Amino acid sequence: MAENTTGTQQGGAEQGGEQQQAPANPITIHTQYIKDLSFENPNAPESVALQQQPKINIDVDVEARTTQDQKLHEVTIKINVKAEVAEKVAFIAELQYGAVVTLNVEEQHRLPVLMIEVPRLLFPYVRKIVSDLTADGGFPPLMMQQIDFADLFRKKFAKQMEGQPAGNA
């Protein structure tokens, strides 16, 4: 029988003769990784020399899939950044950042946890990679603002439910 050793107990000491047992972690991240990374600077060296503030468009998507044995889940954050100066592309950055997780939550909460909570945990790493990537590409580091993954989930879920007949919720 396997034992989960990733959790930590709070308090550490017995109080009143009773042992305090911490609840199991609801999310266990086994590994994080870059699935795909691309940076294009199609108009270099002119684009790097420009001193104008670029117009930046950032598209974000989250995908989750479950392995066949239903024990492991993969969550992928997809970030596409396009910066333009004077109607010319300054740079394009694309990142797919993934994680393999297990969940200790009830079935009805799995999808929101996978699509909201796991991306919240991964986002600081995504932000750092994008910042470093743009800086290494010759531009000022792009510091992405916090993403509202709950709102992103609601919008994505609403799109999926549009085609469903009422009553199949």
Summary of the structure (lengths in Angstrom):
residues: 169
radius of gyration: 20.8
end to end distance: 37.9
largest distance: 71.6
contacts: 422
relative contact order: 0.17
helix: 28%
strand: 34%
